[in-house]
Amino acid sequence: MYYHVRMDPQILDRRLEVFRSRCAERGLSLTHQRWVIYRFLAQTVQHPSPEVTFEQVRKDIPSISLATIYKNIKTFMEVGLLHQVSTPDHTMRLDANLEPHSHLICKRCGAIVDVPEESVAPLQLKHPLPAGFRVENYKVSILGVCGQCSPPIIASN
């Protein structure tokens, strides 16, 4: 079952404003379908799959197809409005948080939690990069087991 964590309204407003301006810059029509799909992705911190996105968007647009969801996700990624989160099981998970951040990923249930950039030490390479290689960006994914999936710790006397 999908559940929604309440998004800070100011963060959601900023994301939707970026969406509007990026569509205008790139000449993308701001269709009702695009708006509903992106609004759902922008208001969640759950990193949904395209299939979960489809199920949620269908509540507002019953006639929408999974193909339309995938087509718009591809468009959003191409224009920099959406990122794909790499997961151990290689399922496509989506992230509309465009701020620099990393992820905690539970290997058991697949939960993904954003970690602010300032919470992760800067990347330090032990060896020089190959000649001519220039780092433009990097992502950190921290794999483990979340509190919901961890067995309870029993104190011994």
N, C-alpha and C positions, 0 to 999 in steps of 0.2 A: 504494500500500500504506500502511496506517495503522501508525504506530509509536507506542510509548508512552514518554514520558519519565517517569522515576521521580519520584513526588510525595513531598515530605517528609511522613512519616506524621502528624506533629502538625498540619500544615495540613489534610490530608485529614480527620483526626478532627474538627477545628474545623468544617470545611465540613459534614460529616455531622451534627454536633450542631446546627448552624444549621438544616439540613434538617429534622431531627426536631422541633425546637422550633417552626419556622415552620409545619410541617404541623399540629401540635397547636393553635397559635394560630389558624390559619385553618380549623380543622375538616376538614382533608383527611385521608382515610384513608391510613395508611402501608402501602400495598399492596406486595406483592413486586415487581410491575412498576415502580412508582414508585421503589422503593429501588434496584433494579438500574440503571434508567435514570439516576437522579441520581448514584449511586455512580460510574458510568462517567464522567459529565460532570465530577464533582468531582475525580476522580483524574488528569485529563489537563490538560496545559498547551497542547495542540495546537489548541484552538478548533475542534472538529469540526463538520461539517454534520449535519443531521438524518439524512441517508442513511448517513453513516459511523457515527453513533450507532446506527442501526438494525442495521447489519452487526455491530457489536461486541456489542450487547445480545442479538442473536439467538443468539450463542454460548452464553449462559446461559438464554435463553428462546426456543427455536426457534419457538414458535407465535405470537410477538408480531408485530403488523402495523406497517407504516410509519405508518398512521393513528393507532395508539396512541402511537407515538413523538411525532408531531406534537401530538397532544392533550395529552400530558403536558408537552412543551416549552412549549406555550402556557400551561398552568396554572402551571408553574414561573416563567415570566416575569411572569405576572399577580401572583404573590405575592412577587416580588422575589428569587427564588432563582437566577435565570439572566438573563443579558443577551445581546442579539444584538450582534455586532460588525459594523459597517458595512464593507463591502469594495468595492473599485473595480468588481468585476464583479457586485455586488449579490446574491451567494450568501449564504444564511443560514448564519452561523457562530456558534457558541455559546460562552459564557464563564461558568463557575461561580465565577470569582474575584470576590468581592464587595468586595474591598479597593479603595480608589481607585487607579486606574492608567490608563495610556495604552497604545497599541499601535504596534508597528512592523509594517508590512504590506508584504510583497514583491509587487510588481506582476506579476512573472513567474510564480512558482510558487504564490502565495497564502498562503505561510507567515505566521503571525501570532505575534508574540512580545510578552509583557507587559513594560511598562516601569513600574517603581515610580513612584508619584506624586512622590517627592522627586527623581527624575531629570529632571523636566520643570519648567521655569520657570513660575510662576503666569501665568495668562492676564491680559493687560493690554490692555484695549480702548482704541483711539485716540480714539474719540468717545463721548459719553454715550449711555446706553441710552435708548430711547423712554420717555416718561413712563409710570410705573406698572409698567414691566417689572422683574421681580426675578429674577436668576440663581439657580437652585437647584442646578444641576449642569452640568458640561461634560465632554466627552470629546475627547481628542486622538488622532488617528490620523496616524502619520508614514509616508508612502508612500515606497518606494524599492526597491532590489534587494538581496536578501540575499546573503551570502557564497557560498552554494551556486550561485546564479544569475549572480553577477558573473564576467566574464571575468578570468582571471588577469592580474596586472600584471607585465609583462616589463620588467625593468630594462635600461636602455640604457647602454652604456659611452661 
